[in-house]
C-alpha cells in the first residue's frame, strides 16, 4: 500500500493557474450578478409586462356593419348573431389529428381542413388566425365546445352574420361581404390612408353598395383580453385582468346606417314581375329627380351564401353561368338599344328642322341606299307618315332617312347631351359608359373613316351604338322632363346610431338642355313636347307597339325596341324569333315615363333574348308603374277602376307586325 506525500514545490507550480481559474469564476459571477440586477431592477417592470402578455390573448370584436334601409325605413340589409370556428395555428399540436377530430363535426373532409390551414399559413403567415367555418349551427357549437379543452388552438367565437332578407332580389345592387384577401389588404389600407384600418381576416364589402359604402357602414372593431395557458386555451383565474387599470376591453362601435332611395315595395314588385315572366335582363326605376326606386338584375344569386362562406360548387356554378348572374346588368352590360333609340334621333331631326311635326315622309317596307336594301320590321311598310306615327308604329325607314339627313356627328351632338355614351356617376363601382359613336370616335378607335351607310344603322339603335339600361333611363327622363338631365343616386343619407344625419345627398340637375350647351346645342320645349306625344301614342295609340300594357288611370309615354344580337340574311329577317335557339333571339326593350304629360317615374327594362320589346319588357314596366301609383296615388287607379266597373281595360291583341317591336 503506497502513501501519497504532498510536495510543496509541485503546488507552487500550479498556483498561477489557480489564480486564473478563480479570477474567471469571479468574473463570470460578477457578470451574472450584474445581468440579474439589470433584468430584475432596471428592466423588471418591462420584462414582467412581456411575461404577463404571454398569458393574455387579445381577441378582436368585430363591429356590426351599419344597416341598409329603404326610403321608408324598411330593412334591406341587416345583421344576425352567429358563431364561427377559429383556429390559432401556433397552438395546434397535430394538424392531422385536429382535422380528423374537428372536420366531421363541421361537415368538412379532414383533407380540406388541412389544406385550408396550410393555405392560410402560406398566404397569411404562421400565426394568423384561420376562420374555419362561419354561421355554426347550435349542434356544431355544442359539440365543438365539448371537445375544445382537448383540442389546442380551437376557439368558438361569437360573430355577426350579414343578412339579406330580399335574397336574390337586388343582390347585385346591395352586394355581398367576404373575407379580405391578401392582395386587397395593402390596397385598401393605402386607399383609406388611416381612415380605416384593415387586418387579415376582416370581413369587407366585396361588391355593390357593401363595397361603395365601406367607409360609412364599417364601424370600429373592439378588443377583449383573456388569460390563456401555454396552449392558448382560456384559463379560470381570480384576476382575469392582471393589468388592473392598465388594460381594458374596448367595446366595438356600430357602423352608421345607410338610408337608400330604394322603395322596398317597388323593388319587390319589379322582381316579382321579372320572375313571373321568367325573364333574363335588368330593370331600373327612377323618380324624375334622380332617386333610384328599384334595381333588378337577373339571373341573380343569394348573397347570404357569401356571408356564411360560399361553397366551391356554388361559386363554380355562378361564374360558369352563361347569363352572368354576378354581373350588374343595369350598369355593367351594354347592348344595342334598338328602336328605343328612335326618340333620341327624333330630337335632333326636329330641332335641326330636318322635319317638323307635320312633315310627311314616305316609309315603304324596303329602303335602298345605293344598291343595298334596308328593311323595315313591317314587310309592307307604313306608307306616308309623320314623326308621330313613326314613333307609334316604330318605322325603321322613317329613321333611316333621318339618319342620312342628320349624319352621325349631328346625332352625336344632341344624343350625347342626353347622357348616351357616358357614365352616369351613380355611386357604384365598375359602371361602363356604353358608346355613342361619331366620325372622330371611329377614326381613333377602329382606325377607319365613317361610312355613310352606317348612319342608317345608327339611327335605329344598331351598329356601334351601345347603352346601359341606366343611361337610357337618364335619356328618357330628360325627354320627359323637357330637358333636365339628372344625376341618378341611391344614397339619401348616412345616419349614426342616434339618428344624427352625417351625410346627405340631394337631387342634382347636371344640365338643362333648353339652355345653350358648350357645343352650341340647345333643345326647345316644342321639340320635347313633340317627341313626348309620339311616345305617348306608343302606349296609348291605335297602332302603338305597347298599347296592350296600360295602367288604369295612368298614361305612359315610352318606346319599345327589339335589338338584334346577330345579323340575319334577307330571307331570315322575318323568321319567327321564338323558333331560334335562345342565344340567337333578339333582346326586348321598353323604356317609359309616367304620367306622360308630367312624369314622376322613369323605367328602363331590358329583357334579354325575349324576342320583342312589347311582350318581353313592356309587362315589367307596366307592373312597376302600377305598383308605384297604387302606393303613391291609389286614388287615380281606384277612380279608373270604378269608372270601368272594376275591370282593367283590355286592348285588342296586337297585329303580328306590331309584335315585331
C-alpha angles and dihedrals in degrees: 000000000000126000122217112227120198116240114209092201092058092049091054089054092062097038094096092051091053090053091054091048092049091047092051092050092047092048092049091049090049093051091045091050092048091049091050089048090051094047096043102036109022100033100019098112094045094048092045087055091052090048092050091048089062086062093049124075121199116216123191115228107210114228115235111253116240119265125251112225131183124240090275095047096260115147117257099163126014145157131257128194118251147151132246135195113236129190125203102203097202091064097048109112097185119011093193093052092046091050092051091049102041102030098071091048091055095041091248129131110246090234090057091051090053092047092049092052093045092048091051092049090053096046103033105023133258097289104044112117116245123221098218098180136351133211095028119199120240090254091052092049092050094049094045092051090053093054097037097094090056095043112070114208096026121119135175108211132185111245143179118242119205109231130199109195093190090056109186092009108100094351093145090050099048093035126198140264132238143159115295113253126229089248094051095048100078092034094057095041088053092045095053094036097207097323086103126018118209126197133187110279095029119140113233139173109272102185145355121017090336087067098037095049096043093118093051103041103032101089127195121289121234132216134226127191126212134176114245139185127235090283094054094253120140113257131204114246138163090230108039091171100055092176093065107205095351095082128037137173114257117223115224118245115231116239120250120265123245120220107203132200089235117117107215092206093054091042091055092046091053094049093045090053092050092049096045090053092042091231131168116212141053144291133192125189120197137179111237090252091063101263110141111228102177136011123184131171122178145237090038142177138227109257089198087076089063092049092058097038117281117239122240090242094054092046092050091050092052098048094044096048106115091217093059106232092185094058120093098229093189091071108003104055120062123194140172108279095215115193093350083079092065097083088053090054091046089061097066091035090060097036093049090048093241083135137003126215089266099044111123117215127188111238112184125175094262130033121196120213105185104320096327120100119222113198132216118222086242111067095212095043126224103275120220110351143163126227089270093060091039090060095038094052096028098236113197096193093054090057094042085063092047090052092053093047095047104035123211097278094056090046088050093051091060106028095049088057088059088061102262115143093020137094113254095218094238111168096254131099126247099026113164123216102219119212135281102178131210132171094269091050092054092047093051097039106034098021093232137106120257112262120220092231090061089068088071097054091043092054092059095044100260133104114049095350114114128170142174122229090246094053090051090050089054092049094048090045089056090054092047093050090042099244110344110130106193134193110240117227139183104190118076097175148332116233131183125231091275092055095254113151110238100172134006137188125211133194113278129199107210094193140347108226093201084071119074110265128215090265090056095253127130131165122219126228088241091059092051092047092052093051091045091054091053089050091048089057091054089069099029110023128104092254099024113146092225099037094120093065105069128153114218110258095359127097115207126200117205149112135252121217140188115203119196115228091199139008124267132200120248093261092053101042095090096040116124107274095211091061092064125087110273095251090057096050121107123255116246123220134187122175122177147153130212142248091026097218099042108013125207100173134035123195132189118192127183118189107189118219091357092126097223137047092213099056097021105049109007095075090057092053090045091053093050094048090050092049090050095051093041088058103037103024107020091154090067094057094038091053091049092049091047090054091054096043093257094304124124113233113254117204117210116269113279119255114256092250092055090050086066090079 
